Amino acid sequence: MKFLDIKKITDSYQPQLMEAVQRVVDSGYFINGSECNRFEQMFAAFIGNRYCVGVGNGFDALRLIFRGYIELGQLKEGDEIIVPANTYIASLLAISENRLTPVMVEPDLNSLNMDPFRIEEKITVRTKAIMIVHLYGRNAMHPEIKRIAAFHKLKLIEDNAQAAGCYNGVQRTGSLGDAAGHSFFPTKNLGALGDGGAVTTQDSELAEMVKNLSNYGAFQKNKHIVQGFNSRLDEIQAAILGVKLVRLDSDNKKRNIIAGKYLSQIVNPKIILPQQIQAEFTFLQNVWHQFVIRCEARDNLQDFLLTQGIDTLIHYPVPPHKQKAYPDMNSLTFPITELIHQTVLSLPISPAMEEEEVRQVVDALNRW
């Protein structure tokens, strides 16, 4: 069993995907055309923000948010950004690439998201923003984070790369803060057939600046107001995303059903399941981009599942502060984060999974 059968998922959208691609080919416009404009409007409305700017990928979405705030004079080099210690390295790279300083906060061991009650102790006079990461598809927003951001007058930025469609009963993630970065990498819940990303915000100035930055810093052709980049969502990917967005809520509900079966049917005491509350199934507070279990004998379990024909992945084996890319951080210790990275294992989950495949995973885990 593949960990994620992207071909099977893609095939389920036919013939609409091929029709969308053909529409772009026939139009003769491949960059900055009507398909991108249409998708930006669709996605902004879906997320619940006024503005959406399509960009080249999820990492660019995050780094363009920070660069946009710098160009607008709202951030400057050396400012500190609160960020989870337990996250994919791209969250930190977007900060440090802009010569800002990431300040890591340990996660809550139950949610695996940043612990809201550990944030305030890390705030200094240089702290200017908090970036929350909706890791594995679970809503990371907490009333305490909102309170802290408001009290200390901090920007609140969302890394929504893994949580497309996540909904807390009132708002979608991606509309909970000042700005959000989204990824449409093919493995994501809303995946393109290549790279793609977007920035959503209610801030017209930031949206305009991100749009300029993503197009070489030009507000119109040959008139460059800032030193920008080339990071645009192309027409074919935008057309594909427009097709897939229509079905996103339905697909996420299928993920919730599978997650519910895992949670209720996996009974091996050596396996720690994600902790959830019932409301999260109703309101999609977790869209289950990954179903992540923990196990002290993680590597042994992974090897066993492979002998049973079940592929799994580790998200992620090495935390950012232990990566060679950040030598100045290698001596730091984050015990909870390090425990998580030593014990997590991601099980197959997707809207394309069959009931028999779910039973196969459950049975193998219970037999181990």
C-alpha angles and dihedrals in degrees: 000000000000117000088232123003100208093173092055091049092048093048090055089067095055137152089018094064094053090046090053092049091048090050090057093046091051092049094059091219115113105161129042095359138135096284093061092046090049094049093047089055092046094048094045089053092045094050093041100242130121096231138044125175117192114221138176099269145338095271091054089050091059098041092047090054091056093042089048092055090048092052089048090053094245095113132030138191112290096025113140123241120196110226135166116267088214104065143096112286092247089076090062095038091059089057101043093041086066091049091251120134121248114216110194127217125196120248131241105258092223100051097025086220125113112295105242091205093060096054104080094058089061096053118109135167087274095056110112106160147017119219114199120196119210089214120202089357099299122131106253097186116114129177089243091059091051090049094049093048092050095043094049094036093239129160112248114215126182127213096205095167093122102033109064108163096013109151131187096200093268108040140012120248106256090053099059099086141029095284140352137206120216131193126210096186108155094255094055123103086254101035132174124210089255136357123332142144145169144208119220125192145143090227111101093193093052092046091052092047093049090049091051094045092050090055101053091283092292122144087187134002113303093357108105116185097177138017100267143170140241104252114136134151105240124227098249093052091046091052091049092049090050090058094047097044091067090064100038098103091048092049092048090053088055088054089051091053092052091046089051090055092049091049095048100037106038104088105162106132091212090064123078111209126205111273113236140166123229094246090065091069091052098046101030093240083157119040091183101231081168130012101217123191127181127225132168090220091046097148092048090050092048091051091049093050090051090056086054091054095255120131118210134175136210115234094213131352097181124036118228095252090059095050120110088234088073105043092161089061099045093094093054119105125216104170098187093047092047092049090052094050091049095051111030124110127177118220125208112275129160140129088256095063117115123224091248090056091052090050090049091056093046094048093048093050092048092049095050 
